[in-house]
C-alpha cells in the first residue's frame, strides 16, 4: 500500500525534527469527477442502449458458449483431438473473461482431462528438426490444469532438450508454440528447474524474434512479455485479449460477440458502482480535510476490481474499496504529514477503536480518526443485516497491526536507521498493507464461505499471504526507490540490502526480483489442490499478487495515476465496439 509521491517538497512547518508534514505534494488524479456524474454513452457502439437491444442475443449466446465448454464435435471425449479442442475453448473462454459464468462446467471438464493424464500430449523423443505439433497443446494442458489447481508434472517438457542440455533449435520456429511454453513456465513451483530454464529460453527467444512478427502478433507477444496470463489482472487480460482474439482469423464469432456483450454489461455495472463510491469519497471531503493524501478513489476501485469483478461480489467490493482508500489516507498521514507525537496518539486511539478516544487526539488527527470509526461502524451495520459481524473484529485487528508498523517506520525514518533486511521484512510484511487487504477481502463475501476459520487462516501469516505481501513491498520498493532518496523517508528494501551486504543498487534489485520470483512459486504451490481454503477465497489472495504486477509494472501506478489511465479507461470508460 505504501506508495510514493510524484513531486517532493521540502519544509518543516513546526520545527519538530520528527515531522514529515508536507514533505511531498501529490499530483491530482487524472480522473477528477469523471465517474461521479456517470455519463452514459447511448451510442450504437456499445452504450447502454446497445446493451439493452442485445439482451436477448446475450442469453442465446450464453447457452451457445456453455455448449462449447461442455461438448465436443469429434464424437469422443478422450481422443487427443477432442481434448485439444476442449483445452483451446476453455483457454479462450477464460481469457475472454466469461469463464465466471461456467465455473462448475469448466471445473468438471478439466477434472476429466486431468484424469486422462498427460500422455495424450507427450512430446516425441526424437531429433526431428520440425516442430512437434503436440508441444503447443502439451504446454496448454500443463498451464490450464495447473492454473485450475490440478497437480501436474512439468516432466513433459524435459524432452525439449538436446543431448547438450540446450533447448532444441526448432522451438524458435513457431511463435505460437514458443508463447504457449512461455505462458506455461510462469506457473512454476519450487524445484521445477526445467520450467525456470524454459522461461529464460522462451523470454529471450520471443524478444529476439519480436521484430519479425506481424504487427498484431507483436502486440500480443509484447503484452504477454509484460503481463503473462498467470500474473495479470483478470479484467485487464480480458480487455486486451478481446482485441487479440478479434485479430485471430480463426476466432469464433459467437464466442467473441458474447464476450463483447458481457464486457459492456459489466462495464455499466461497474460505472454505477464507481459513481456511488465517488459520491461517498466526496462526502468525506478528502480534498479539504486530508489534502496531504493521495486522492485516488478511481485507482482504488480499479485495484479492488482486480480482486473480484463479478456482480455477486458487489457488497464485498464496495466495502473493500472504502477500506483501501481510507487506509491510503492513513498511510499518507504517517508517511507524509504528521509528527511522531501526532501519529503516536493516533496509533493509541486506533488500539482502542472507540469514539471516546477522540478526546485524546490532537485536532489534526480528529477528522481522520472519526472517519475510521464511522467506516468500521457502517461496515458492521451492513454485515449485521445478513448475518454475523465477527469479520469486522478481524479487520480492526489488522488495522491496529498496520498502524503499529507505520509508527515503527516513522521512528526509523526519524533516527535515520537502516535495519537489516530481516528486520525490514518483519515490519514491511504488515506496512505494505496486503495482509490487511487480504483479510478485508473476505468481508462481505458469502458467510458460509468466509467463515471464522477463514479469517483465522488469513490473519496468521500463511505462506500465501506472506508471499503476496513481500511481492507487493519489494516491487513497490524497486519502482519507487529513486524518489524515496529525494526526501526524508524510511529505508527501502534496496537500501537495507545494500548496507547489509555492501552491494550495488543493481545487485540489490536483482536480489529482490529473485525473491519476488520465489514468492510467486509459493503462491503457485498454495493454489494446488487441496487448497488451504476454498478456491473462491484463495483466488482473491492470488489476485492481489496479480494486481501488483499491473499497478507497479511501469512505475508506481497508484501514486502516478497517469500510469494506470489506459487500463482504467479501457475497463470503465470506453465500451467495446460491437
Long-range contacts (C-beta under 8 A, 24 or more apart in sequence): 1-324, 1-327, 1-328, 1-331, 1-431, 1-432, 1-433, 1-434, 1-436, 1-437, 1-472, 2-331, 2-335, 2-431, 2-432, 2-433, 2-473, 2-476, 3-294, 3-476, 3-480, 3-556, 3-558, 3-559, 4-480, 4-483, 4-484, 4-489, 4-556, 4-559, 5-294, 5-336, 5-483, 5-487, 5-559, 6-559, 6-560, 8-483, 8-486, 8-487, 10-487, 14-339, 16-339, 16-340, 16-341, 17-414, 18-339, 18-340, 18-341, 18-410, 18-414, 19-338, 19-339, 19-340, 20-335, 20-336, 20-337, 20-338, 20-339, 20-410, 20-413, 20-488, 21-292, 21-336, 21-337, 21-338, 21-339, 22-292, 22-336, 22-337, 23-336, 23-337, 23-487, 23-488, 24-336, 24-487, 26-293, 26-294, 26-295, 26-332, 26-559, 27-560, 27-561, 28-295, 29-295, 29-296, 29-297, 29-298, 29-299, 29-561, 30-561, 30-562, 30-565, 31-298, 31-561, 31-568, 33-278, 33-282, 34-298, 34-573, 35-271, 35-274, 35-275, 35-278, 35-298, 35-572, 36-275, 36-278, 36-279, 36-282, 37-275, 38-271, 38-272, 38-274, 38-275, 40-268, 41-575, 44-578, 45-575, 45-577, 45-578, 46-260, 46-264, 46-575, 46-576, 46-577, 46-578, 47-575, 48-268, 50-264, 50-575, 50-578, 51-261, 51-264, 51-265, 51-268, 54-261, 54-578, 57-257, 57-261, 58-258, 58-261, 58-262, 58-265, 61-254, 61-257, 61-258, 61-261, 62-101, 62-258, 64-254, 64-255, 64-258, 65-93, 65-98, 65-101, 65-102, 65-254, 65-255, 65-258, 66-101, 66-102, 66-105, 68-93, 68-252, 68-255, 69-93, 69-102, 69-105, 69-106, 69-109, 70-105, 70-108, 70-109, 77-112, 78-116, 80-120, 80-121, 80-134, 80-137, 83-113, 83-116, 83-120, 83-121, 83-137, 83-141, 84-121, 84-137, 84-140, 86-113, 87-113, 87-137, 87-140, 87-141, 87-144, 88-140, 90-144, 91-140, 91-144, 92-245, 92-252, 92-255, 93-255, 94-144, 95-229, 95-237, 95-238, 95-241, 95-245, 96-238, 96-241, 96-242, 96-245, 96-255, 96-256, 96-259, 97-234, 97-235, 97-237, 97-238, 97-239, 97-241, 97-242, 97-259, 97-262, 97-263, 98-258, 98-259, 98-262, 100-310, 101-262, 106-148, 107-148, 110-144, 110-145, 110-148, 110-150, 111-150, 113-141, 113-145, 114-145, 114-150, 114-152, 118-142, 118-152, 118-153, 118-156, 121-156, 122-156, 123-156, 123-157, 123-159, 123-160, 124-159, 125-159, 127-162, 128-170, 129-169, 129-170, 130-170, 131-170, 131-171, 131-173, 131-174, 131-177, 135-160, 135-171, 135-177, 135-180, 135-181, 136-174, 136-176, 136-177, 136-180, 139-177, 139-180, 139-181, 139-183, 139-184, 140-180, 140-184, 142-184, 142-187, 143-180, 143-183, 143-184, 143-186, 143-187, 143-229, 143-230, 146-184, 146-187, 146-524, 146-528, 147-187, 147-229, 147-230, 147-527, 149-527, 149-528, 149-529, 149-531, 149-535, 150-528, 150-529, 151-528, 151-529, 154-188, 154-192, 154-194, 154-195, 155-194, 157-181, 157-184, 157-194, 157-195, 157-198, 158-194, 160-198, 167-197, 167-198, 167-201, 171-201, 171-205, 172-205, 172-209, 175-206, 175-209, 175-213, 175-217, 175-221, 178-202, 178-205, 178-206, 178-209, 179-206, 179-220, 179-221, 179-224, 182-206, 182-224, 182-225, 182-228, 183-224, 183-228, 183-229, 183-230, 186-228, 186-229, 186-230, 186-231, 186-520, 187-230, 187-524, 188-520, 188-521, 188-524, 189-521, 189-524, 189-525, 189-528, 190-518, 190-521, 190-522, 190-525, 216-244, 216-247, 219-243, 219-244, 220-244, 226-553, 227-549, 227-550, 227-553, 230-524, 231-520, 231-545, 231-546, 231-549, 232-546, 232-549, 232-550, 233-306, 233-543, 233-546, 233-547, 233-549, 233-550, 233-567, 234-306, 234-309, 234-543, 234-546, 235-305, 235-306, 235-309, 235-571, 236-306, 236-550, 236-567, 236-570, 236-571, 238-263, 239-263, 239-570, 239-571, 239-576, 240-570, 242-576, 257-578, 260-576, 260-577, 260-578, 261-578, 263-575, 263-576, 264-575, 264-576, 264-578, 266-309, 266-311, 267-571, 267-572, 267-575, 269-311, 270-301, 270-305, 270-309, 270-571, 270-572, 271-572, 273-301, 273-314, 273-317, 273-318, 274-298, 274-301, 274-572, 276-318, 277-301, 277-318, 277-321, 277-322, 280-322, 281-325, 284-371, 286-329, 289-367, 289-368, 290-329, 290-332, 290-333, 290-367, 290-368, 292-332, 292-333, 292-336, 292-337, 293-328, 293-329, 293-332, 293-333, 293-336, 293-337, 294-328, 294-332, 294-558, 294-559, 296-325, 296-328, 296-558, 296-559, 296-561, 297-321, 297-325, 298-561, 298-568, 298-572, 299-557, 299-558, 299-561, 299-564, 299-568, 300-324, 300-325, 300-328, 302-564, 302-567, 302-568, 302-571, 302-572, 303-547, 303-551, 303-558, 305-571, 306-543, 306-544, 306-546, 306-547, 306-550, 307-441, 307-540, 307-543, 307-544, 307-547, 308-441, 308-540, 308-543, 313-444, 313-445, 315-382, 315-444, 316-441, 316-442, 316-443, 316-444, 316-445, 317-444, 318-444, 319-379, 319-382, 319-440, 319-443, 319-444, 320-437, 320-440, 320-441, 320-443, 320-444, 322-375, 322-379, 323-375, 323-379, 323-395, 323-436, 323-437, 323-440, 323-443, 324-433, 324-437, 324-440, 326-371, 326-372, 326-375, 327-399, 327-402, 327-433, 327-436, 327-437, 329-368, 329-371, 330-368, 330-372, 330-402, 330-403, 330-406, 331-406, 331-433, 333-365, 333-368, 334-403, 334-406, 334-407, 334-409, 334-410, 335-406, 335-409, 335-410, 335-489, 338-364, 338-365, 340-410, 340-411, 340-414, 343-406, 343-407, 343-410, 344-407, 346-403, 347-403, 347-404, 347-406, 347-407, 350-399, 350-400, 350-403, 351-400, 351-403, 353-396, 353-399, 353-400, 372-399, 379-443, 382-444, 383-443, 383-444, 386-447, 387-447, 388-447, 390-452, 390-455, 391-442, 391-443, 391-450, 391-455, 392-443, 394-439, 394-455, 394-458, 394-459, 395-436, 395-439, 395-440, 395-443, 397-459, 398-435, 398-436, 398-439, 398-440, 398-459, 399-436, 401-430, 401-435, 401-436, 402-430, 402-431, 402-433, 402-435, 402-436, 404-430, 405-430, 405-431, 406-431, 409-490, 410-490, 412-490, 412-491, 413-488, 413-489, 413-490, 417-491, 418-491, 418-495, 418-496, 418-499, 419-491, 419-496, 420-496, 420-500, 421-493, 421-496, 421-497, 421-500, 423-496, 424-491, 424-493, 424-496, 425-470, 425-473, 425-493, 428-469, 428-470, 428-473, 428-493, 429-461, 429-466, 429-469, 429-470, 429-473, 430-469, 431-473, 432-469, 432-470, 432-472, 432-473, 432-476, 433-472, 434-465, 434-468, 434-469, 434-472, 434-473, 434-544, 435-459, 435-461, 435-465, 435-469, 437-544, 438-465, 438-468, 438-540, 438-541, 438-544, 441-540, 441-541, 441-544, 442-537, 442-540, 445-536, 445-537, 449-534, 449-536, 449-537, 450-537, 454-533, 454-534, 454-537, 457-532, 457-533, 458-533, 458-541, 462-526, 462-532, 463-522, 463-525, 463-526, 464-522, 464-523, 464-526, 464-527, 464-532, 464-538, 464-541, 464-542, 465-541, 466-522, 467-518, 467-519, 467-520, 467-522, 467-523, 467-526, 467-545, 468-519, 468-523, 468-541, 468-542, 468-544, 468-545, 468-548, 470-515, 470-516, 470-519, 471-516, 471-519, 471-520, 471-545, 471-548, 472-544, 472-545, 472-548, 474-512, 474-515, 474-516, 475-516, 475-548, 475-549, 475-552, 476-548, 476-552, 476-556, 477-512, 478-509, 478-512, 478-513, 478-552, 479-552, 479-554, 479-555, 479-556, 480-556, 480-559, 481-505, 481-509, 483-556, 519-545, 520-545
